[in-house]
Amino acid sequence: MRIESLARFPLAQLPTPLEELKALSRELGGPELLIKRDDQTGLALGGNKTRKLEFLVGQALEQGADTLVTAGAAQSNHCRQTAAAAAKAGLHCELLLNGPKPELPNGNVLLDELLGARIHWIQPSERAAKLREFPDQLRQEGRKPYVIPVGGSNGVGAVGYVLAMIELVEQLDRIHRRVDHIVFASSSGGTQAGMVLGAKVTAFTGNLHGVSIDKGDRDGATYERELTDIANEAAQYLGFDAQFTARDFNVAYSYLGGGYGMVSDLEREAIRLLGSREGIVLDPVYTGRAMGALLDLVRRKTFRTDETVLFWHTGGAPALFAYAKDLI
């Protein structure tokens, strides 16, 4: 396996903390709960995309690019971290964001602007075509763009979460702890694909539970094929002999609520409970929903009381400020 020889640009403060959720564990009366703090990766208020961007930006620099191009929702955490990564690497950044330009930039949009990105507001239906066409326009202007897929989720980006699993297993070994289940938000797929590959690399025996953030049951088979493709691409990029199928991915599709970015009581309770019991901030779109799912799974006694469950915090707190009305 050739991790050390891959192009990589340092961006993250690693390893991220591994903490106990003692107060929450006591209150729920279920399994012991831990949390992996990838909200503390350090780049522009942190988040999981920083790990992916180390390898994506590394490849961009290796190819001689001068501009990063990517796309996402208006409050995209990925786009915010891409803008920060571009600034740190001395690159231009072009962001294609969904929807109309807001009158007052807030949350991640404010940070995108402060980080020096140029924002292009587009309709969601146009995104795939724009992401294909816009780099050609930049090339005609003499620029050298490197296109990062939505969420940084391809084989190159997923390598970041192979290393994250190696990091976690090393942390657990040092403190002589075992984790039986990991629960985390799953959306564009790179985090889950990388973790499943990382579990294979490290011989991690716990169960990985992705909580779907933006796909319902009808999308399940399609999404699991996407996860399979990303994991196999990452394994090939790493030179690791593994082949995955859709059966290797466990995704919970029953917590979609009103849809992507629609805050319900599930997210509101999770955000307030973790904040008031542990002093840890979740976001309303991803980690609030994933933690809400974990709370429900514990209350439904999905996990045994003698097991240990780890919640992987993937970040996103800047979006809280744009959702203030939905959280009050």
Buried (B, 14 or more C-beta within 10 A) or exposed (E): EEBEEBBBBEBBEBBBEBBBBEBBBEEBEBBBBBBBBBBBBBBBBBBBBBBBBBBBBBBBBEEEBBBBBBBBBBBBBBBBBBBBBBBBBEBBBBBBBBEEEBEEBBBBBBBBBBBEBEBBBBEEEEBEEBBEEBBEEBEEEEBBBBBBBBBBBBBBBBBBBBBBBBBBBEBBEEEEBEBBBBBBBBBBBBBBBBBBBBBBBBEBEBBBBBBBBBBEEEBBEEBBBBBBBBBBBBBEBBEBEBEBEBEBBBBBBEBBBEEBBEBBEBBBBBBEBBEEBBEBBBBBBBBBBBBBBBBBBBEEEBBEEEBBBBBBBBBBBBBBEBBEEBBE
